[in-house]
Amino acid sequence: MFGKYRLLHRLGSGRSGTVWLAVHLGLEEYRAIKCVSRKCADYETFRREALILKELQHPGIPQIYDLEEDSEYFYLIEEFLQGNSLYTLVKHQGALQEADAVRYGMQICGLVEYMHSAYKLPILYLDLQPNNLIICDGAVKLIDFDHAARFPDANQERLRYGTAGCAAPEQYSSDHILDQRTDIYAIGAVLRFMLCGTLKQEAGISGSISGPLQRIIRKCMDPDMDKRYGSAKEAEAALRMLCVRETAGNQEGIPDSSLIIYLAGMRPGAGVTHLAFGLLHFLTKQGWSPLYEEHNHSRAVRELSAHESARPDEKGIYTIKGSRMKPWYGPAVRLDRPLGYRVILRDYGTDWNQLAKDAADGRGVLIAVAAASPWESCFMDPMVSFIQTVWNRDKNRKTVVVFRHTQGGYWKWPLKDRRLHHSRQSLDWDRLLKQAMVFASPEYNNPFMQQKETETFLRSLWKVVSGGRPGKAGKSWTDAWEKIKEAFLNAGTAPQEDAGSQVLPEQGAGQG
């Protein structure tokens, strides 16, 4: 089995096995290999975990590569996720600020909702706890699917497992039905852990937690299943409202805190939507809670939703491959304004006139997408003219130009040498260079399957887009978001040791 892998060190051990970090000798890539002894596990249980992982395709869930066995062990080869567990993070740093807990909580709700709704029968996770949540560059990942099961199968198990402090009351008795609300209880327990640093029930909920968030946690953890949120999506919506207290504030003239990114291209096929989807996927993985809005007639979101069998929520927004997308509905359709998204990506295709109208308030960042072919300068000139004469009339506006269909990596392109442009018309290139950061994008076929080079490019692009703006040196949108987060209270109790997953004894229904 280990002929094509080299074991490096043990990542951890659990009830069912040990997880090792290994490197694939042929591909030179890291893998996580879960080893389960044949003496303490039956093949069908192990195979069920592998099949569930195979079905789940989400950026917050590790990809499964292979399932192997020998005379002594079963082996599950998975994607290696580099980061710290939520338990480790809180143990070392102390209780989190409310804004961070809410941001992580929304991501956790999104992961749980995906498991519950991605297929015809809900997949219940049944052991949501801080050790099974990995924080990777600000994004939450879910690991260890030992106990996950489809709804009917979960209620046929003789023994029930869970983590004390996170397990719902119904998990302590084989007489009670387990359903999606069982995982909702654990969401509340994890939220409380992030804010109080403990899973012990007797610790209660810290009085320093704001009233609205206390109510969300109590509703999630209500002993009566019928009084909990009916779905993870409902819990996420409640958390999202904590991030958008400007809902009432907007009626009083307080500005929205979302960063708006306008995207448009020099010609059809330049790759605006491709870049927008790539940036959307990257920001989703990083935990920035972005929304893609289609302001063109390409029908890309509808085509993608049909391919993925996705359906919109009550606000007309699709969740596709873990990312939120709103298609173009036309002027006749009136939907509630989406709130709580920290970043909004608006794709205008080549409709520069509509972009100018929608961005008349002077807010936002422009990403102009161009192709590098010299024979396409006839398309390039109008785009540059728009940037110079329309967009940059307000000197505080930020502009980023991305050249696609180029060979090579990403960088601030020295436009003075005109290696990307051979226009005979006289344009003020020096002025454009002062007003815009310019990148050349590496080639990538699938914006939802990003290699290291693509992620590096998008990270560099995002750093420029979210950073300081012309005329406001030293200021950045991310700095502004930090000020917003300061409005939330801190919770500062010391973290407690986590008991980990264990068999749950039969107890009264009111205990957790």
HELIX and SHEET records of a PDB file:
HELIX    1   1 PHE A    2  LYS A    4  5                                   3    
HELIX    2   2 TYR A   43  GLU A   55  1                                  13    
HELIX    3   3 LEU A   86  GLN A   93  1                                   8    
HELIX    4   4 GLU A   98  SER A  117  1                                  20    
HELIX    5   5 PRO A  130  ASN A  132  5                                   3    
HELIX    6   6 PHE A  151  ALA A  154  1                                   4    
HELIX    7   7 PRO A  169  TYR A  172  5                                   4    
HELIX    8   8 GLN A  180  CYS A  196  1                                  17    
HELIX    9   9 GLN A  201  ALA A  203  5                                   3    
HELIX   10  10 GLY A  211  CYS A  220  1                                  10    
HELIX   11  11 MET A  225  LYS A  227  5                                   3    
HELIX   12  12 ALA A  232  CYS A  243  1                                  12    
HELIX   13  13 GLU A  246  GLN A  251  1                                   6    
HELIX   14  14 VAL A  272  LYS A  285  1                                  14    
HELIX   15  15 ALA A  300  GLU A  308  1                                   9    
HELIX   16  16 TRP A  352  ASP A  358  1                                   7    
HELIX   17  17 PRO A  374  GLU A  376  5                                   3    
HELIX   18  18 SER A  377  THR A  389  1                                  13    
HELIX   19  19 TRP A  391  ARG A  393  5                                   3    
HELIX   20  20 LEU A  415  ASP A  417  5                                   3    
HELIX   21  21 TRP A  429  GLN A  435  1                                   7    
HELIX   22  22 LYS A  452  SER A  466  1                                  15    
HELIX   23  23 TRP A  477  LYS A  485  1                                   9    
SHEET    1   A 5 TYR A   5  SER A  13  0                                        
SHEET    2   A 5 THR A  18  HIS A  24 -1                                        
SHEET    3   A 5 GLU A  29  SER A  37 -1                                        
SHEET    4   A 5 TYR A  73  GLU A  79 -1                                        
SHEET    5   A 5 ILE A  64  GLU A  69 -1                                        
SHEET    1   B 3 ASN A  84  SER A  85  0                                        
SHEET    2   B 3 LEU A 133  CYS A 136 -1                                        
SHEET    3   B 3 ALA A 139  LEU A 142 -1                                        
SHEET    1   C 2 ILE A 123  LEU A 124  0                                        
SHEET    2   C 2 ALA A 149  ARG A 150 -1                                        
SHEET    1   D 2 TYR A 161  THR A 163  0                                        
SHEET    2   D 2 SER A 501  VAL A 503 -1                                        
SHEET    1   E 8 TYR A 318  ILE A 320  0                                        
SHEET    2   E 8 SER A 323  LYS A 326 -1                                        
SHEET    3   E 8 PRO A 290  GLU A 294  1                                        
SHEET    4   E 8 VAL A 343  ASP A 347  1                                        
SHEET    5   E 8 LEU A 259  GLY A 265  1                                        
SHEET    6   E 8 VAL A 365  ALA A 371  1                                        
SHEET    7   E 8 LYS A 398  ARG A 404  1                                        
SHEET    8   E 8 ALA A 436  ALA A 440  1                                        
END                                                                             
